[in-house]
Amino acid sequence: MRILIVEDAIHVAKLLAESVRLQGHEAIVARGGREGISLLDEKRPDAVFLDIVMPGVSGIEVLRQIRVTHPALPVIVITGIASPKQIEEVRRLGVTEVIEKPFVLRHLEAALGNLQAEGS
């Protein structure tokens, strides 16, 4: 699978990308919301890992754009500081899963497995 990782924290993005690659998937990293939106059509990912709180274009804005242009694309939200209201909004917009950043690597393999099972 080709996974687009939209994450402004470079160390987190690198860690996620390496974990995705170690599980046999292709990882594409966007270092913010604007770049993430531009890579959607260019790279045609099978799924998106999306941070919510980012400077400039927020993850919620990216998710809204994804739902307009790619309504069935699986999106997994990865966040460390999103408010309950933001979490409620991303769930309303139909994310596949919400993972808290301290637990990302622990849940990454299961999340990728769920995405593969849905795509079968």
Secondary structure, DSSP 8 states (H G I E B T S, - for coil): -EEEEE-S-HHHHHHHHHHHHHTT-EEEEESSHHHHHHHHHHH--SEEEE-S--SSS-HHHHHHHHHHH-TT--EEEEESS--HHHHHHHHHTT-SEEEEGGGHHHHHHHHHHHHHHHH-
